Amino acid sequence: MMNRRTMMQGAAALIAGGMLPAKGWAAPFTSRRIAVTARGAGRDVVLIAGLASGPGLWNGVVGALPGYRWHLVHVRGFAGLPADANASGPLVQPLADEIARYIAAAGLDRPAIVGHSMGGTLAMMLGLKGLAGRLMVVDMLPEGAAMVGGTAQGLGFLADQLGQYFTGTRAGRAYLAQMLAEMPGARGSDPDVIANALRDLANVDLGPQLARLTAPMEVVYAVGGDAKQAGEIGRTFRTAYAAKRGVRLVPIGPSGHVVMADQPARFNAVLGDFLRTV
């Protein structure tokens, strides 16, 4: 089982920030868990940023790929948005349910859904609901704990302990607040919401359900400059997604967790090809 330091380092890696706040007109939809803005015109694409990130994560994508109507999801409690209903309790499943409600309210017919990090988990959950016409997951494994080298079964208890440490102790809250302050795009995130999200993610394992995903699916994952390590990462992703028939895995590097910021031209090219494929 992982120690607390390793889990904290993994948590920091998952907290991936956006760059600038998204601008656009709000869809006619109100929610105490998410805010959604829509930009552009064309085929519908839902964009879900990762843990602690706001929709500004996708600014480079929206600007580079015209011809789509982008629906940018901002989780309440992330990147300066007040927590509201996300302030306590389970987070990941309620967020998936609320994004599904938005898709229905906005009249979207099986849109493409693209999610980064925790957003990738939410994208897969929406795919399992049959709501995605196409599905892209960016640098996320089906089992959340696997992103820090663990398993849902082995890491869940430690994640619960860490969640209590982050939210229930002065030292833990200070540590998490400092970590968020140092992450680009994560400033203003609510420590309680982040701690609950980390705890939820550590207990999520969608691997056994991947065979039920019927939508075409692409997984983009980050690799560094070391060839051996890149090979190991590739094997991890291939094994994790083996149950999804026809899945396409695309490494992009050298890159850290925030692929669209580290390699914007390459990421936009991959996403553009993915969205144009019918």
C-alpha positions as CSV (number, residue, x, y, z in Angstrom):
1,M,0.0,0.0,0.0
2,M,1.2,3.5,-0.8
3,N,2.5,5.9,1.8
4,R,1.0,9.3,2.4
5,R,3.8,11.1,0.6
6,T,3.4,9.1,-2.6
7,M,-0.4,9.7,-2.6
8,M,0.2,13.4,-2.1
9,Q,2.6,13.5,-5.0
10,G,0.1,11.7,-7.1
11,A,-2.7,14.1,-6.1
12,A,-0.5,17.0,-7.1
13,A,0.0,15.4,-10.5
14,L,-3.7,15.0,-11.0
15,I,-4.4,18.7,-10.2
16,A,-4.0,20.0,-13.7
17,G,-4.7,23.7,-14.3
18,G,-6.2,25.7,-17.1
19,M,-4.7,29.0,-18.3
20,L,-7.4,31.6,-18.7
21,P,-11.1,31.8,-17.7
22,A,-13.4,30.8,-20.5
23,K,-15.6,33.5,-22.1
24,G,-18.9,32.8,-23.8
25,W,-22.6,32.8,-23.4
26,A,-24.2,30.6,-20.7
27,A,-26.5,27.8,-21.8
28,P,-30.1,28.1,-20.4
29,F,-29.2,25.7,-17.6
30,T,-28.8,26.2,-13.9
31,S,-27.1,23.8,-11.5
32,R,-25.6,23.8,-8.0
33,R,-22.9,21.5,-9.2
34,I,-21.7,22.7,-12.6
35,A,-21.7,25.8,-14.7
36,V,-21.6,25.4,-18.5
37,T,-20.7,27.9,-21.2
38,A,-21.2,27.3,-24.9
39,R,-18.9,28.9,-27.6
40,G,-18.9,28.6,-31.4
41,A,-21.3,27.0,-33.8
42,G,-21.3,23.6,-35.4
43,R,-21.2,20.0,-34.2
44,D,-21.6,19.7,-30.4
45,V,-18.5,18.8,-28.3
46,V,-18.6,18.7,-24.5
47,L,-15.2,19.5,-22.8
48,I,-14.6,18.5,-19.2
49,A,-11.4,19.8,-17.5
50,G,-9.6,17.9,-14.8
51,L,-9.3,18.1,-11.1
52,A,-9.1,21.7,-9.8
53,S,-9.1,23.1,-13.4
54,G,-11.5,25.5,-15.0
55,P,-12.7,25.6,-18.6
56,G,-9.8,27.9,-19.5
57,L,-7.8,24.7,-19.9
58,W,-9.4,24.4,-23.3
59,N,-8.8,27.9,-24.6
60,G,-6.1,26.8,-27.0
61,V,-8.4,24.1,-28.4
62,V,-11.4,26.3,-28.9
63,G,-9.3,29.0,-30.6
64,A,-7.6,26.5,-32.9
65,L,-10.5,24.3,-34.0
66,P,-13.4,26.3,-35.5
67,G,-16.6,24.7,-36.7
68,Y,-17.8,23.2,-33.4
69,R,-20.1,24.3,-30.6
70,W,-18.1,23.8,-27.5
71,H,-19.8,23.1,-24.2
72,L,-17.3,23.9,-21.5
73,V,-18.1,22.4,-18.1
74,H,-16.9,24.1,-15.0
75,V,-17.2,22.1,-11.8
76,R,-18.3,24.2,-8.8
77,G,-15.5,24.4,-6.3
78,F,-12.8,24.3,-9.0
79,A,-10.8,27.3,-10.2
80,G,-12.6,30.1,-8.3
81,L,-16.2,28.9,-8.7
82,P,-18.0,28.7,-5.3
83,A,-18.6,25.1,-4.2
84,D,-22.3,25.2,-3.6
85,A,-23.7,21.7,-3.6
86,N,-20.2,20.2,-4.1
87,A,-19.1,21.5,-0.7
88,S,-19.6,18.1,1.0
89,G,-20.4,14.5,0.2
90,P,-19.8,12.3,-2.9
91,L,-18.7,14.2,-5.9
92,V,-17.8,12.2,-9.0
93,Q,-21.1,10.3,-9.6
94,P,-23.2,13.4,-8.9
95,L,-21.2,15.3,-11.4
96,A,-21.6,12.7,-14.0
97,D,-25.4,12.7,-13.4
98,E,-25.5,16.5,-13.6
99,I,-23.5,16.7,-16.9
100,A,-25.9,14.1,-18.2
101,R,-28.8,16.4,-17.2
102,Y,-27.2,19.3,-19.0
103,I,-26.8,17.2,-22.2
104,A,-30.5,16.4,-22.0
105,A,-31.6,20.0,-21.2
106,A,-29.5,21.4,-24.0
107,G,-30.9,18.9,-26.5
108,L,-27.6,17.5,-27.4
109,D,-27.8,14.3,-29.5
110,R,-24.9,12.1,-28.6
111,P,-22.2,14.8,-28.7
112,A,-18.5,14.1,-28.8
113,I,-17.3,14.2,-25.2
114,V,-13.7,15.0,-24.3
115,G,-12.3,14.8,-20.7
116,H,-8.9,15.4,-19.2
117,S,-7.8,13.7,-16.0
118,M,-10.8,13.5,-13.7
119,G,-12.8,14.9,-16.6
120,G,-11.8,11.7,-18.5
121,T,-13.4,9.6,-15.7
122,L,-16.5,11.7,-16.1
123,A,-16.4,11.3,-19.9
124,M,-16.3,7.5,-19.5
125,M,-19.2,7.5,-17.1
126,L,-21.2,9.5,-19.6
127,G,-20.2,7.1,-22.3
128,L,-21.5,4.2,-20.1
129,K,-24.8,6.1,-20.0
130,G,-25.0,5.9,-23.8
131,L,-24.7,9.7,-24.1
132,A,-21.5,10.0,-26.2
133,G,-21.3,9.9,-30.0
134,R,-17.5,9.8,-29.7
135,L,-15.4,9.7,-26.6
136,M,-11.8,11.0,-25.9
137,V,-10.0,10.5,-22.6
138,V,-6.9,12.6,-22.0
139,D,-4.2,11.2,-19.7
140,M,-6.5,9.2,-17.4
141,L,-6.8,5.5,-16.6
142,P,-10.1,3.7,-16.0
143,E,-9.1,3.1,-12.4
144,G,-8.4,6.4,-10.7
145,A,-5.9,5.0,-8.2
146,A,-3.8,3.5,-11.0
147,M,-2.7,7.1,-11.9
148,V,-0.6,7.0,-8.8
149,G,0.4,3.4,-9.1
150,G,-2.3,1.8,-6.8
151,T,-5.7,0.1,-7.1
152,A,-9.1,1.1,-5.9
153,Q,-9.1,-1.8,-3.5
154,G,-5.7,-1.1,-2.1
155,L,-5.8,2.7,-2.2
156,G,-9.4,3.4,-1.2
157,F,-8.7,3.2,2.6
158,L,-5.6,5.4,2.4
159,A,-7.6,7.9,0.2
160,D,-10.3,8.1,2.9
161,Q,-7.6,8.8,5.5
162,L,-6.0,11.5,3.3
163,G,-9.4,13.1,2.7
164,Q,-9.9,13.4,6.4
165,Y,-6.4,14.7,6.8
166,F,-6.9,17.3,4.1
167,T,-10.2,18.5,5.4
168,G,-10.1,17.8,9.1
169,T,-6.7,19.0,10.3
170,R,-5.2,22.5,10.2
171,A,-1.9,21.1,8.7
172,G,-3.7,19.1,6.0
173,R,-5.9,22.1,4.9
174,A,-2.8,24.3,4.8
175,Y,-0.8,21.7,2.7
176,L,-3.6,21.3,0.2
177,A,-4.2,25.1,0.0
178,Q,-0.5,25.6,-0.7
179,M,-0.5,22.8,-3.3
180,L,-3.5,24.4,-5.1
181,A,-1.9,27.9,-5.0
182,E,1.2,26.6,-6.8
183,M,-0.8,24.9,-9.6
184,P,-1.5,27.1,-12.6
185,G,-5.3,27.4,-13.1
186,A,-6.1,25.8,-9.7
187,R,-6.1,29.0,-7.7
188,G,-9.3,29.6,-5.9
189,S,-10.3,25.9,-5.8
190,D,-12.0,24.8,-2.6
191,P,-9.8,22.4,-0.6
192,D,-12.8,20.4,0.7
193,V,-14.1,19.8,-2.9
194,I,-10.6,18.8,-4.0
195,A,-10.2,16.4,-1.1
196,N,-13.6,14.8,-1.8
197,A,-12.8,14.5,-5.5
198,L,-9.4,12.7,-4.7
199,R,-11.2,10.3,-2.3
200,D,-13.8,9.5,-4.9
201,L,-11.3,9.0,-7.7
202,A,-9.3,6.6,-5.6
203,N,-12.3,4.4,-5.3
204,V,-13.4,4.5,-8.9
205,D,-12.6,1.6,-11.2
206,L,-14.4,1.6,-14.6
207,G,-12.2,-1.1,-16.0
208,P,-14.7,-3.9,-15.6
209,Q,-17.3,-1.8,-17.5
210,L,-15.2,-0.8,-20.5
211,A,-16.6,-3.6,-22.7
212,R,-20.0,-1.9,-22.4
213,L,-18.8,1.3,-24.1
214,T,-20.1,1.3,-27.6
215,A,-19.0,4.7,-28.8
216,P,-15.8,5.1,-30.7
217,M,-13.1,5.9,-28.2
218,E,-9.6,7.5,-28.3
219,V,-7.2,7.8,-25.4
220,V,-4.5,10.4,-25.5
221,Y,-1.7,9.9,-22.9
222,A,1.4,11.9,-21.9
223,V,4.9,10.5,-22.1
224,G,8.2,12.0,-21.2
225,G,11.5,12.1,-23.1
226,D,12.8,8.8,-21.7
227,A,12.0,6.0,-24.1
228,K,12.0,3.2,-21.5
229,Q,9.6,5.0,-19.3
230,A,7.4,5.9,-22.3
231,G,7.2,2.2,-23.2
232,E,6.2,1.3,-19.7
233,I,3.5,4.0,-19.7
234,G,2.2,2.7,-23.1
235,R,2.0,-0.8,-21.7
236,T,0.0,0.4,-18.7
237,F,-2.5,2.2,-20.9
238,R,-2.8,-0.6,-23.4
239,T,-3.5,-3.1,-20.6
240,A,-5.9,-0.8,-18.8
241,Y,-8.0,-0.2,-21.9
242,A,-7.7,-3.7,-23.5
243,A,-11.4,-4.5,-22.8
244,K,-12.6,-1.6,-25.0
245,R,-13.0,-3.0,-28.5
246,G,-11.5,-0.7,-31.1
247,V,-10.0,1.8,-28.7
248,R,-7.2,4.0,-30.2
249,L,-4.3,5.0,-27.9
250,V,-2.2,8.0,-28.9
251,P,0.9,9.0,-26.9
252,I,2.0,12.7,-27.0
253,G,5.3,13.9,-25.7
254,P,7.5,15.0,-24.3
255,S,4.7,16.1,-22.0
256,G,3.5,16.2,-18.5
257,H,-0.1,15.6,-17.4
258,V,-1.5,18.7,-19.1
259,V,-0.9,17.6,-22.6
260,M,-2.9,20.4,-24.3
261,A,-0.7,23.0,-22.6
262,D,2.7,21.2,-23.1
263,Q,2.1,20.2,-26.7
264,P,-0.8,22.3,-28.0
265,A,-0.1,21.9,-31.7
266,R,0.2,18.2,-31.6
267,F,-2.8,17.8,-29.2
268,N,-5.0,20.0,-31.4
269,A,-4.1,18.0,-34.5
270,V,-5.0,14.8,-32.8
271,L,-8.2,16.2,-31.4
272,G,-9.1,17.7,-34.8
273,D,-8.6,14.4,-36.5
274,F,-10.7,12.6,-33.9
275,L,-13.6,15.1,-34.2
276,R,-13.6,15.0,-38.0
277,T,-13.8,11.2,-38.1
278,V,-17.4,10.0,-38.5
